[in-house]
Amino acid sequence: MPDINCGRYHGFSGEKRIFETLSAFFSAGRFPHAVLFCGGNEIGRKTLADDLAQILICKKRNGFNACKECNSCIKMEKRIHPDIIYVKELSGSGKYKVEILREEIRRGSYLPNDGELRIYIFADVDTMSEICQNTLLKFIEEPKSFNRFIFTAESDRAVLPTILSRVVSIRSDELGDDNVSEETSESQNLVLEIAEQAVRALSERDEYMLTVALSRVKTREIMLSMLTLLPEKIRNSIFYKNNVLFKDFNLEKLIKIFKKLEVYIKEQDFNPNLTLISAAYSAGIFEEVQD
């Protein structure tokens, strides 16, 4: 893997590993048209969005590194590049508006002004109304080859499943911090292991394997973390390995799975029996996997 030098080094937790993940997509020729930076702090998320936009727009890119010297990089630094659009700022009110989104959809059908790509940055997409999100969906579900989308969100819980199914999520808090406690690190590793086992079970349509994976959940916090992480792992597996894991799953089936998980996340405050809900969740999720 090439050296990663995003050029800002703001001390954001997991920054290097975030860009190593993105670089792996890029090197494999599988870079997604839409990326969501989720979790962490607001400044960190937005800085990562700027870093990625600059890498993608750079005309003298070295591997997955921006040169910082070309005309595109300089314009990006000054925030005057005509092909990098900060959509939330267009309204002047700090809020997304349907009419502005529709206008950007119309303009997005035209070729970029100054290069091969146009990049749309949607900051705080989790604050966008459902009407705006549905309007945005029409923009990203069948993107032009020259359009790229970068989203940031404090949490993806307020983002529609239909949008999440079309983006690759990069969780800054999931990628961790070198200073976390040993107990926290073990808990994070367990959540990742369970989520990965569940993804494999779903892709292989193996209900027993899914039941075994969920039976490893011993606390409500781990259950919530796993349920929140699972849709992201499913989405990302579609981009890795040329979609080997979910090659037989159509978009409608994946969205049904995401919606079921969303329901289970909202139920966490109401059902105290982890053993019972683990079994029920396994059966319920597997219902959506069946043809």
C-alpha positions, 0 to 999 in steps of 0.5 A, a space after each residue: 500500500 502506498 504511503 498516505 500523506 493527507 497533509 493536514 495531520 490534525 490529530 483526529 483519532 484513527 486518521 491514518 487508518 481511515 485514509 489507508 482504508 480509502 487508499 485500499 479502495 483506490 488501489 483496487 480500482 473500486 473507489 466508491 462514488 459516495 463516502 460517508 464520514 460518520 462519528 468523531 468530532 465535527 471539525 475532524 469529519 469536515 477536515 477529512 471531507 476536505 482532505 479526500 476532496 483535494 486528493 480526488 481533485 488533484 491533477 498531479 496526484 501521487 498514488 493516493 496523495 494530493 500534491 498541494 501545488 497544482 492549480 486544483 490543489 491551490 483552488 481547493 485550499 482557497 475554497 474557490 474550486 468550481 468543481 467542489 461544491 459545499 451544498 449546505 453553504 449554498 442556502 446561506 442559512 446553514 440548512 438544506 433546501 429542496 430547491 437548491 438540491 434540485 438545482 444541483 441535480 440539474 447542474 450535475 448533469 453537465 460536465 465539470 468546469 476544470 477537470 475530470 471530476 465534480 465533488 459534492 460535499 454534504 456536511 451534516 447530512 444527518 440534519 437534512 429533512 426526509 424530503 431533502 434526503 429523498 430528493 438527494 437520493 435521486 441524485 446519487 442512485 444513478 450518478 454521472 461518471 464524473 460526479 463524486 459525493 462526500 457526506 459527513 454525519 455525527 450519526 447515521 441513524 437519522 440518514 435514510 436506509 436508502 441513502 446508506 445503501 448507496 454509500 460507503 461509511 467510514 466510522 472515525 470512532 470505530 477506527 479507534 484511538 491509541 489511547 483507549 483502555 484495554 477493556 474498551 479495546 476488547 469490547 470494540 474488537 468483539 463488536 467487530 468480530 460479531 459484525 463480521 461473523 454476522 455479515 458472513 452468515 447473511 451472505 451465505 444465508 446461514 441462519 445457524 451461523 447468524 444465531 451463533 454470532 448474535 449469541 456472543 452478545 452479552 451486554 446491551 451496549 455491545 448489541 447496540 454497537 453491533 446493530 449499528 455497525 452491521 449495515 456498514 459492514 454489509 455495504 462495505 463488503 459490496 465494494 471489497 472483493 468485487 461483491 463476492 459476498 453479496 453478489 446474489 442480493 439485489 438492492 431491494 433485499 439489502 434495503 429490507 435488511 437495513 430497515 429491519 436493523 433500524 427497527 431493532 436499534 430503536 427497540 434497544 430501550 424496551 427489551 431487557 432480555 438479551 438472550 430472547 432478543 438475540 434469537 428473535 433478531 436472528 430469525 427476523 433478519 433471516 426472514 429478509 434474506 430468504 427469497 
